[in-house]
Amino acid sequence: MSGLVLRDARRDEVTAIVRMLADDALGAARERLDDPQPYLAAFDRIAQDANNRLLVAEQDGELVGTLQLTVLHGLSRRGATRALIEAVRVAAPWRGKGVGRRMIEGAIEIARAEGCAMVQLTSDKSRSDAHRFYESLGFVASHEGMKLALR
């Protein structure tokens, strides 16, 4: 694990990232690997937005995890800036080996460097293992999240 690097993703890695996103029961129902265009277009939008970063964890040249980090500027909490972590995935063979912990800790350090006052994330209610994992990193389930699907 000493060689693990958290870095910005490259466009040519989008297919590998989507495979990670699809590699669980929830992701398999949401992602489609047959048409890369929507993912490439999304990557381009993320790459052009200074407040968004698509990150990958790389170990010895292999992509082993991914997450998206978004910086949100707001007025509440005296104009505080927040970081939002989304789409966290660790490749199946690497789960349980500390990759996710290193990724989240790295994302928190980036958020600190950006001057964020807090880091927040959402996790599907069915992911009880993930909830325990985030709590072990100091996250608190302090709010009830809601979503409205528009398509």
C-alpha positions in Angstrom: 0.0 0.0 0.0 3.0 2.3 0.3 3.0 3.0 -3.4 -0.7 4.1 -3.5 -1.1 7.4 -5.4 -4.3 9.5 -5.5 -4.3 11.6 -8.6 -6.6 13.2 -11.2 -8.1 10.8 -13.7 -7.2 10.9 -17.4 -9.8 10.7 -20.1 -8.4 7.4 -21.4 -9.2 5.9 -18.0 -13.0 6.6 -18.1 -13.9 3.0 -19.2 -11.9 1.5 -16.3 -13.6 4.0 -13.9 -17.1 3.1 -15.1 -16.3 -0.6 -14.7 -15.5 0.1 -11.0 -18.7 2.1 -10.7 -20.7 -0.8 -12.1 -19.1 -3.4 -10.0 -21.7 -3.8 -7.3 -25.4 -4.4 -7.1 -26.4 -0.7 -7.1 -23.9 0.3 -9.7 -24.8 -2.6 -12.0 -28.4 -1.3 -12.2 -27.3 2.3 -13.0 -24.3 2.1 -15.3 -24.1 0.9 -18.9 -20.7 -0.2 -20.3 -21.9 -0.4 -23.9 -21.9 3.3 -24.7 -18.9 5.3 -23.4 -20.1 8.7 -24.9 -22.2 10.0 -21.9 -19.3 9.1 -19.6 -16.7 10.8 -21.8 -18.9 13.9 -22.1 -19.3 14.0 -18.3 -15.5 13.6 -17.9 -15.0 16.6 -20.1 -17.4 18.7 -18.1 -15.7 17.6 -14.8 -12.2 18.3 -16.2 -13.2 21.9 -17.3 -14.7 22.7 -13.9 -12.1 24.0 -11.4 -14.4 23.0 -8.5 -14.6 19.4 -9.6 -12.0 16.6 -9.6 -12.4 13.0 -10.6 -9.7 11.2 -8.7 -8.3 7.7 -9.1 -6.2 5.6 -6.7 -3.3 3.9 -8.5 -1.1 1.1 -7.1 1.9 0.0 -9.2 0.3 1.2 -12.4 -3.1 -0.4 -11.7 -6.3 1.7 -11.1 -7.7 0.4 -7.8 -10.2 3.1 -6.8 -12.0 6.2 -7.7 -14.0 9.1 -6.3 -15.3 12.5 -7.3 -14.5 15.6 -5.1 -16.5 18.7 -5.6 -15.8 22.1 -3.9 -19.0 23.9 -3.1 -19.0 27.6 -2.2 -21.9 28.9 -0.1 -23.2 31.6 2.1 -24.3 29.6 5.1 -21.9 29.0 8.0 -20.4 32.4 7.4 -19.6 31.8 3.8 -18.1 28.4 4.3 -16.7 26.3 1.5 -17.5 22.6 1.7 -16.2 19.5 -0.2 -18.6 16.9 -1.4 -17.3 13.3 -1.9 -19.3 11.1 -4.3 -19.0 8.0 -6.4 -16.5 6.2 -4.1 -15.5 2.8 -5.4 -12.6 0.5 -4.8 -11.9 -2.3 -7.3 -13.2 -5.6 -6.0 -9.8 -7.3 -5.6 -8.6 -4.3 -3.5 -11.5 -4.0 -1.1 -10.6 -4.4 2.6 -7.0 -3.5 2.0 -7.0 0.1 3.1 -7.4 1.7 -0.3 -10.7 3.3 0.5 -9.3 4.8 3.7 -6.3 6.2 1.9 -8.6 7.7 -0.8 -10.9 9.4 1.7 -8.0 10.7 3.8 -6.4 12.0 0.6 -9.7 13.7 -0.4 -9.9 15.3 3.0 -6.4 16.7 2.7 -7.3 18.2 -0.7 -10.4 19.7 0.9 -8.3 21.2 3.7 -5.9 22.7 1.1 -8.9 24.2 -0.7 -9.9 25.9 2.6 -13.1 23.8 3.1 -14.7 24.0 6.5 -16.3 20.6 6.2 -16.4 17.5 4.0 -19.8 15.8 3.3 -20.9 12.8 1.5 -23.9 10.6 0.8 -24.2 6.9 0.9 -27.1 4.7 -0.1 -29.1 3.6 2.9 -28.5 -0.1 1.9 -24.7 0.3 2.3 -24.4 -0.4 6.0 -20.7 -1.5 5.6 -19.9 1.8 3.9 -21.7 3.7 6.7 -19.5 1.9 9.4 -16.4 2.7 7.2 -17.2 6.4 7.0 -18.0 6.6 10.7 -14.6 5.0 11.4 -13.1 8.0 9.6 -15.0 10.5 11.8 -18.0 11.2 9.6 -21.3 11.6 11.5 -24.7 10.8 10.1 -26.0 14.2 11.2 -28.5 14.9 8.4 -31.2 13.0 6.5 -30.4 13.2 2.8 -33.0 13.3 0.1 -32.9 13.0 -3.7 -35.3 13.7 -6.5 -34.7 11.8 -9.7 -35.2 14.0 -12.8 -34.6 11.3 -15.4 
